[in-house]
Amino acid sequence: KKVEYNSEVAFVVDSKSYIYTDTYSTGILKQEHIDDQRDQLGRIGCPFDIISIYDLLLENFPKNQYKFMIIPDCFAPTYEIRNAIKDLRARGVNFLFLYASGAITDKGFDYDALSDFCGIKIKEDNETPYFTVVDKEFTTEDYDISYGSHRGRPLKPLLTSDDSDALVLGKDFLSGSPRLMLKKRANGVDCWSSNRKYCD
């Protein structure tokens, strides 16, 4: 019997980014973007698939199956992958992008490419990073919650957003810089988190 998948949530991993961040200086990025999330994703209360970013390019990829996609580490997407994300966005798929997904092009670290990929205007932040605090208005609790970890090795560059069309859900505990954003569009939402850990 043919196996059919019905998950509407996908954790979309980029194998190249995973390999290139498996070093001492960036290994914490790989660990917190991918490895630490498996346990947390198992607690979200719904089935999810872990797929490759390159699956999006397959002719038989189920473009209308997923309603929510998490993109944790696709730092240097190809032109084809960028277009695939745009196509899924046009189909109404909701996205959560983490840190610098989409930032690297032939020009190097490109803030315009990063913002275009995530659907939210993102820029460099010169403040010192700490935990992100989410106001209780945006949580299921009656109190503010915090997430993220600096672990003594903050990522560089530190990122924030000044997108006036996006809603600020979380701010840095110390600086108040926006760290968690949500931007509505006609048929869905784009979300972005500058912190590494986001499923705590």
Phi, psi and omega in degrees: 000136179293133178276129178241138181257140182235011178298143178251002177241135179230133173260109193256109189257140176257111185297325180293315178297322180300316181292315186286345176259012179268060178228171181299316186287329183242003183300327178297331177295311178299316183299311185278332178288319188244297191300314184288348186274342185300316179293317183293320179295332177291353182250009185280351174088013176208157179292151177215155176250145169256117184232166177272146176301333181283346173298332181297341183267354181289144181297326182263016178296132182284085188294342182254009183278314189270138177258338183218127179235135176255123180247096187271338193208022181276079189284329184228065183293147176287169176303320181294320180291320177302318179291325178296319178296318178298321179295316179294322177298318179294335179277355177100011177289137176267144185232148165236118178255145183243133174053250190249034179301125179089007190278335189261127176232188177297341180275351186106215179284114190241109183292328177293318179293320177299312181295319179295319181294318183274345180079008181224137180290124184234143181217172179285147178237128182267005179283170176272126185283150173213206180286154175265133179250126178255125181297144183301340176300333184249015179241172176267005180255174177262021181210164176293151175236157178235155175207171180099166182204132176265333175046026176078355180229076182295145178289146175234134358283152172283139186241152174212185181222143173235032181287111184290344179267359181253153179267130178276114180266330182217145180233155177297137184300323183267309187272337184080005179294140177300133180233341180225120188234151174224130180233122180278147170229177187303325185233026179166197180222152169244133178237151180215137176234131179278340182279159184283311183265126185227002181248015181292000000 
